[in-house]
Amino acid sequence: MRSEPPSGGVLPIEWGTRTGTTDPSGLLNITHGLGTTPAAVWLQTANATRATLNGSPTASTIPVRVLDSAGSPVAGASVTVYWMAVTS
């Protein structure tokens, strides 16, 4: 995980890689250190079709649902999600 501190009008931004096992619903939480709720989140998967937000991010967590090519949850699988979050 990497963060850039706010300075000179630069938005606080954090990014990283989260590898973990999804739950039976395809959910995986990403913990971030922005200290506030992100205004925008980008997600990309390495070994699944897509990752989508599952609800709203909080000041410490980004809830993610990982889906296969048919749009079904990837349940109980090891996945890697690349992520980036920014505040406003």
C-alpha positions as CSV (number, residue, x, y, z in Angstrom):
1,M,0.0,0.0,0.0
2,R,1.3,3.5,-0.8
3,S,0.0,6.9,0.1
4,E,0.8,10.4,-1.1
5,P,0.3,13.1,1.5
6,P,-1.7,16.2,0.7
7,S,0.5,19.1,-0.4
8,G,0.3,21.9,-2.9
9,G,-3.2,21.1,-4.1
10,V,-2.5,17.4,-4.7
11,L,-5.3,15.1,-3.8
12,P,-4.6,12.5,-1.1
13,I,-4.3,9.2,-2.9
14,E,-3.6,5.6,-1.9
15,W,-3.2,2.4,-3.9
16,G,-2.2,-1.1,-3.4
17,T,-2.8,-4.8,-4.1
18,R,-5.1,-7.0,-2.0
19,T,-4.8,-10.8,-2.2
20,G,-7.2,-12.8,-0.2
21,T,-10.0,-15.4,-0.3
22,T,-13.5,-14.3,-1.1
23,D,-16.4,-15.3,1.2
24,P,-19.3,-17.4,-0.2
25,S,-20.9,-14.2,-1.7
26,G,-17.7,-13.2,-3.5
27,L,-16.9,-10.5,-1.0
28,L,-13.4,-9.2,-0.1
29,N,-12.7,-6.1,2.0
30,I,-9.8,-3.8,1.3
31,T,-8.4,-1.8,4.2
32,H,-7.0,1.7,3.3
33,G,-5.3,4.4,5.4
34,L,-6.8,7.6,3.9
35,G,-8.5,8.4,7.2
36,T,-11.6,9.6,5.4
37,T,-14.1,8.1,3.0
38,P,-12.7,8.0,-0.6
39,A,-14.5,10.1,-3.2
40,A,-13.5,7.7,-5.9
41,V,-12.2,4.1,-6.1
42,W,-10.7,2.2,-9.0
43,L,-10.6,-1.6,-9.0
44,Q,-8.9,-4.2,-11.3
45,T,-8.6,-7.9,-10.8
46,A,-5.6,-10.1,-11.7
47,N,-7.3,-13.5,-11.8
48,A,-11.1,-12.8,-12.1
49,T,-13.3,-11.0,-14.6
50,R,-14.1,-8.0,-12.5
51,A,-14.3,-6.4,-9.1
52,T,-17.1,-4.0,-8.2
53,L,-17.9,-1.9,-5.1
54,N,-20.3,-3.7,-2.8
55,G,-22.0,-0.8,-1.1
56,S,-20.1,2.3,-0.1
57,P,-16.5,2.7,1.1
58,T,-15.9,3.9,4.6
59,A,-13.0,5.9,6.3
60,S,-11.1,2.6,6.6
61,T,-12.6,-0.1,4.3
62,I,-13.5,-0.6,0.6
63,P,-16.0,-3.5,0.2
64,V,-15.5,-5.4,-3.0
65,R,-17.5,-8.1,-4.8
66,V,-15.5,-10.2,-7.3
67,L,-17.5,-11.6,-10.2
68,D,-16.8,-14.1,-13.0
69,S,-17.5,-13.6,-16.7
70,A,-21.2,-14.6,-16.2
71,G,-21.6,-12.0,-13.5
72,S,-21.8,-14.6,-10.7
73,P,-19.8,-14.1,-7.5
74,V,-16.4,-15.8,-7.3
75,A,-17.0,-17.6,-4.0
76,G,-14.3,-19.0,-1.8
77,A,-11.5,-18.3,-4.2
78,S,-8.1,-16.7,-3.9
79,V,-8.1,-13.4,-5.8
80,T,-5.9,-10.4,-6.3
81,V,-7.4,-7.0,-6.6
82,Y,-5.4,-3.9,-7.6
83,W,-7.0,-0.7,-6.2
84,M,-6.6,3.0,-6.0
85,A,-8.6,5.5,-3.8
86,V,-8.7,9.3,-3.7
87,T,-10.3,11.8,-1.5
88,S,-11.9,15.1,-2.6
